Amino acid sequence: MARKRSIGRALLKAAAVLVVLVLMAGIWLWWLGGGMPQVKVDYAAELNKAALAVPEEDRAWPIYIEAVSKLPKLKERAAFDDLISSAAPGGERWTEAVRALDEYAEVVALIREGAAKAAAGVIAEPEVSKDILEAEGRGDEYEPYTGPNPAWVVDVVLPQLSEFRSMTRILRVDALHAAEVGDGDRITADIEAMAGLGRQAREQPILINALVAQAIGVAAAQATERIIHDNADVLGEAQLARIDHALMSAFTGPGTTLDLTGERYFFLDVIQRLYSDDGQGNGRITAKGLEDFNTKNLVFDQKPAMPHSRVLAGFMSLFSMDRAALTAMVNGFYDELEAYAARSPWARGPDTFDVRIETMHANGNPLDMGERLVSLLMPALSSAVHRTDESRTEVEAARLLIALDRFRLAHGTWPASPDELVPTLIDHVPLDPFTGDPLKYMLTDAGPVIYSVGVDREDDGGRPSAHANRWRPVDQVQSIPADDPDGIGGDWVLYPAPDDG
């Protein structure tokens, strides 16, 4: 009996010790999960530095708002945009598009006026401003911002980008119609305006801004090529020179390299709102930070049902990298990507960035909040690097065509070699992004052909291939099956467009 009582007392003591240990562990975890994030850097304001520095009289945005106010509203605007985006000379809706655009000649003039300004001057804020909503006929949708100050970077909106895309389509149709009626000055003004929109689109150093600018550059390049192809001699020497300068300065100059500052700011902003700050660049995950992070639905489609307590935050901090380590990882990834983008494409080694992120997502520590953030929030940025190369090559091919056409105007014939253009009409023959050699030039009875050897790195004599422009490292294309299911076994024909013949 005494033995049983002794065992019972021992068990009670052990249970008491266990309870004390659990309570102490809970208190310790509660302490670990404490602290408050300190938002010391207004990254949204950092993104707006260039726009905020623009004097009022140099801002294009008020002019663009006036232009938008003169366009159709709501459903009618959607129908107008669809018409303008799908119309092409010779197409069944071309006459309708030209007639519709004639009604909005004042809009075209306002777009040109705004594009000539030094900057758009659009402030990226966490709300769409009432003036642009009213111009679009959606003034009743305006909701004043009531969130935290400073605002999260993820909350800022960029309403100018959708308008810039629409304005580019308007200018494209106007330029192509101007070519039909032989108005070279109007064509030049439209291409220069597209270049202005492309330049202004980069006002915030955010990836989506750069991608929109690149799309505008491709649209301007392709419109120029089509006009030269279909409407010989409509553009004179001086007009071609102006278009060349516009394309060069807006789409191939030093300011057009890939800039990931906005993406970096987005991540650093998430970190400062999730972690505590010890004043020396380090800190731990906080319950308040987790709660605020969940309200953004950046990872989950909906908020988890269980609220994040201090004890849970403390438990997560035991398995997660600290603030300094996560900040170093994020900056390291963006530094690596920007260095990768800055190298000449033909000189780059295999791209391992996206694979490493995918591996982290599949095999990383599921309890490490830092790894989860990187694997879930870091976008597939390698594709943006390759898209930048592709867009630049398309614009440079258009500039080569302009130089060829200027030579033809001066000499009455196309040059036997593009080397004859250097340095008078162009500073160098554009380089093939796949090899680093000059783009291929071939003179046929129908005129010049400009092409890249494409992803297979083999010269197929200008035989177009559907996906020859899709980047792959050399070691992935050494052997192409006979049936070529991916459509990469030919050349990337830049001019004329394969459907132009």
Summary of the structure (lengths in Angstrom):
residues: 501
radius of gyration: 28.8
end to end distance: 103.8
largest distance: 119.1
contacts: 1579
relative contact order: 0.09
helix: 59%
strand: 5%
